[in-house]
Amino acid sequence: MNTLPEPAADALIISQRLQAALRQAIGERGGWIPFSYYMEQALYAPGLGYYAAGSHKLGGAGDFTTAPEMTPLFGAALARQLAELLPQTAGDLYEFGAGSGRLAVDLLAELERLDALPEHYYIVDLSPDLIARQRDTLTREMPHLLERIVWLSALPERIDGIVIGNEVLDAMPCELIHWTPEPMQRGVSLGENGFEWQDRPIDDPALRAQVEALGIAEPGYLSEISRSNQAFIRTLAGRLARGAILLIDYGFPAREYYHPQRHMGTLIGHYRHHTVDDPFYLPGLMDLTCHVDFSAVAQAGIDAGLDLIGYTAQAQFLVNCGIADVMQRLDPTDVRQWAPEASAVQKLISPAEMGELFKAIGFGKNVAIDWQGFAQGDRCHTL
């Protein structure tokens, strides 16, 4: 029995329009589309996709909650790392997928406190409604810094600064591979009851080579390969003249990602704080994500000429950046303020919560390789 919250009537219309567009695409492409195309459209189709339409995504009324939404201490700790790096560049900061603008506010507040404000704070985002929310948040909370904030719909040709992204890689389309035991590319076709799975032989030589390199032969094994993640890193590397890339997301190195026990993959949907296994449920109204293969991300960066600076658990990164010191600014006798912040920090660093599942990975080009965030507990050797 479906116990998920019912969508509003106008939201349902958006989903129905997206479903019609997907059915048309399937028909025009010979009755089948790769899952990566389905996921791309479900998330980013103009005016219809999850990140391109008007659904409320973040916070208690949305579909998921990110670290910046939980506590400003996350951004304050992160800013300490950025303050070390910005002076080694032209001083510009680029944030991908800025969500509600909460992380931008917290980073700018701490960088101002450290007398390390960026020359410009560029927000690269494709979601019109999120951009509107970001403007509202920053106008309300950082009006004196608005002249430094610039919204971009595309990456500039040359970057001399720091690129950051929190939960960006997991929202990029992935390929689904199904071993039968021969590896097959899983895609979407149409059946009597709507969208359904259909496997086809892998006809892309580059994708086939990546799949074969995994060495998986277990019949029924299902997993993902995010070529979008790899292309994103290559693109950043090509544009980065000097600076750093810092990405925080949930995932594993390849040996854990493709572990025999993870035989059903990591693809999941998020709808109104419920996890949904069926990616065909209300396309356009549900977030779709897959975990990050950090080994593939690291290799893409290295192959593109970046220095792999470090890789560690989010908990270790935040501790290295002094989140405990930042928390000491709070008055523990003020229980109403202190208790929620302490609880949020516990979730960020606890191995049983976000501390171990989430990882931080850093790349650099023409900047120092000793970063505060990776001073202890670096795990590059596990990639």
N, C-alpha and C positions, 0 to 999 in steps of 0.2 A: 504494500500500500504506500502510495506517495504521500509523505508527510512534509514535503518541502513547502515553503511559503509560496503562495500564489503571486504571480507577477501582476503589476498594475496593467490596466487595459492598454495604455499607450505604449508601455514597454513590450507587451505581448505583440503588438502590431509591428514594432521594430524587428523583433525576432522572426515573425512570419515573413516580413519582407526580405530579411537576410536568408532565410531558408529557401525562398523562391529564387533568389539570386544564385545560391549554391546549387539548387536543382538545375537551373539553366546552365551553369558552368559544367556540371557533370554531363549534361546532354551534349553540349558543344565539344566536349573533350573525349568523346567516345564512350561515355558511360562510366567514367572513373576519374577521380582526382587523387593525387597523393595526399596523405593526411596533413603534410606540412602546408599545403595550399588551403585545406579546410581550416586548419588552425589559424593561419594568417588572416583569412577572411573573417573568422569568428571573432578575432581580437581587433582587427585593424581596418576592416572594410569601411570606407568613408561614410560617415553618418549612420552606420549600422552595426559595426563591430563593437565589442565590449569596451575598448579603449577609445573609440571614435564616436560613440553615441553619448547619451546623457545619463547613463545609469550611475547611481551613487556607489562608489567602489570601496572607499576607505573608512575605517572607524567602526563604531558600534552599529551604525545603520547600514553599513556597506557589506562587502563580501569577505574582507580580510583586514587584518591590522598589521602594519609594518612597524619595525623598531622605532623610527622617528615619531610615529603616532603614540607610542607607549610612554616615552619619556624624552625630554630635551637633553638628558645626560648622554644619550647615544651620540647626538650631533656634537655636543661639547667635547667628548673624548675624541671623536673623529677629527675635529677641528685642530686638535693639538698636532696630529700628524700633518695636516695640510699646512699648518703654520711653519713647519720645518721645510716643506717642499716649495711653497710659493716663491720665496725669495731667490730660488735657484732658476726661476723662469721669468717670463715677462709679467707674471703676476695675475694671470687670468684663471678662473675656475669654471669648469664645465660640468654641469650635472645632467645626467640622462635620467628620464623617467622620474621627474621630481614629485610625483604624487600630488598631495594637497599643498605642497610648498613648505611643509613643516620642517623638513631637514634643512632647506635653504635658510629658514629663519634661525634655526638653532646653530647652524654653522656660522652664519654671518654674525650672530650675537657673540659667539665665543671668539671668533677671529677679531672682532672689534675690541673685545676685552683684552686680547693678546697684542693689540696694535699690529695686526697682520692682515688687514682687510685686502681682498683681491681688488685688482684694478677694475675688473668686470666679473660679474657672476652671470654666466650664460646658462640658460635652461633650455635643453633640447628636448622637445616633447611633441608628440603628434596628436594628443587628445585635446580637442577644443574645450571640453567641459573641465578637464583638469587644469588646463592653462588658465581658464577663468577663475577657478578656485585658487590657483597659485597667486594670481594677481591680487585677489581679494585678501588672502592671508598676508602677503608681503606688504600690501598697502596699509593694512590695519596694524601690523606689528613692527614693520621696519620702514616707515615712510621716509625717514631721513637717508636711507640707502637705496631708494628706488632708482636713482640715476645710474647706479652701478649694475642694475639687473637688466638683462637683455634676453628676450625669448627668441629662439631659433627653431625653424622647422627642418633644418638640414645641417649637417656637420660642415664647418668651414673647411676650406682647402688646406689651411695650415694652422696648426695648433702649437702654441708656445705657452704651456700652462699645465694645469692638473685636471684630469678627467676622473669623475667619480660616478658610481652607479650602485645604488642599493636596490636589490631585487629587480634587476633589469634583464639579466641573462635568462632567468627562468621563464620570462614572458615572451621569449622568441620562439617562432615555430620550429618544430622538430620533425624529423622523419621517424616513422614507426617501422621497425624491422621485426619480422616474425620468422623464426627458424622452424622449418617443417619436415625434416631437419635442414633442407636447403634454405638459405636465407631468402626471404621474399619481402618486397616492399608493400607495406599495408596501406591501403587507400580506402576511399569512400565511394560507394556506388548507391544506387537507388533500389529498394525492394518494395514489397507490398505495404510495409509499415513505415516507410520513410528511409532515412539514411541507414546504411548498413556497411559492415566491413567487407572488403574484398582484397585478397592478396594477389600481387602480380610479380613476375620476375623482375629483378633489378636491372634496368637497361642503361643506367648511368654508370659508366666505367669508374669514375672517381668515387661515387658512393659505394659501388661494389667493392672497390679496393679497401675503403675504410671498414666496411663490414667484415670482409675476409680477414683483415688484420686483427680483429678482435678474437679470432680463434674459437668462436662459440659453435658448438655442434649439438646442443641439447634440443631435441624435438619439443616444440611447443613454447620455447623461450621467446619472450617478447620484450623488446627494449627500444630505446630511442637513440638517435644520433642527431645532435643539433648542429647542422651545417651553418645555421644562422649565427650561432655563437662564434664559430670560427671565422666566418666572414666579417663579423663585427670587429673582432680583434685585429684582423688583417687590415681593415679599413682605418681603424684608429692608428695602427702602427704606421700606415702610409701617410697619414696626415700629421702625426706628431713629430714636429721638428726638434722640440726639447720639452721635457716634462715628465709626467708620470700618469699612470692609470691605476686607479684603486677601485676594485669591484668586490662587493659583499653580496653573497647569495647562498642558497642552500644547495648542497650537493656533495659529491664524493670524488676521490681519485678513481681512475679507471678500474683498478683491481677491486674496489668496493662497488662501484657503479654497476659493473657487469658480473657481480658475484652470482654463483648458481642459485643462491636462495632468493635473489631479486629477479625471479623469473617472470614476473608480471609487469616489469618496468616501473616507471615513476610518474607517468602521466596522471594528472588528477584535475578535477574541476572544483571551483570554489563558488558557492552561490549562497548569499545571505548567511555567512558563517557556517555553512554546511559543506562537507566534502561530498563530491558527486563523482561516481566512477564512470558514468555514461557521458562521454564528451559530446554526444548528440542532443543532450538535454538543453533546451532553450538557447540555441546558439545566438551569440550576441549579448545575452544577459548573464552569462556565466564566464568567469575567468578560467582559462586553461593554462596549466603550467607543467613543466617537467623539471626535474632536478638537473643540476649542472654537472657535466663531466669535466672536472677541473684539470685533468691530465690533458684532454683535448684542447682546452682553453690555453693552458700553459704552452703546449707545443705550437699552437697557432701563433702565439706571441713571439716565441723564440725563432720560429721559421721566418717571421716577418721582420726580424732584426731588433726586437726589443730585449732588454735585460729583464730576466725574471728575478725580481727583488725578493719576494717572499710569498709564502702560502701558509696559513695557519687557521686555527679555529677562531670564530668570532670572539669567543670568551677571552682567549689569549691575546688577541689583537687589542681588544678594549682595555684589558688589564695593563698591557704594555703602554697604551696611550694614556693611562692614568685616570680611568673612570672612577677609581676609588678616591683619588684626590679631588676630583670634581664633585663627588658626592659629599665630601666633607664640608662643602660650602653650606649645605643644608643644616638646619638646626634640628637635631634629633628629638628635642623636647617639643617641637611643633609636630605632633603626631599626625595631624590632618594633612600636612604637606609631606612629611618625611616618609610615612608608611607607604603611600602609593608609589613614590619614587623608588624606595628600597625594594618593593615587590617587583617593579618593572625591571630594575637592574638585575635582580635575581633571575628573572626569566631570560634576560639577554645573555647571561653568563653561565647559567646552570647547564651542565651536560645533559640533563634530562629534558631541557626545554630547547632554547635556541642556541645555547652556547657552543654545542658541538656540531649540530647539524649545519649551521651556517658557517661559512668560511670566508676569509678575506684573502685576496690575491692581488699582488702589486707588480706592476711593470714600470720600467723607467727607460729613458733615453737622454743621455747627456746630463744626468743628475746623479747625486751621491747615492751609493747603493746601501748605505747604513740607515735604515728607517726605524724609528722608534717602535712602530707597530709590530715589527718582526724581530725585535731585539732578543726575545726569548721565545722558544717553542716553535721555531720555523720548521715546516714539514715539507719543504720542497723535495726532499729525498723520497717522499712517498708518491710523488706524481708519476 
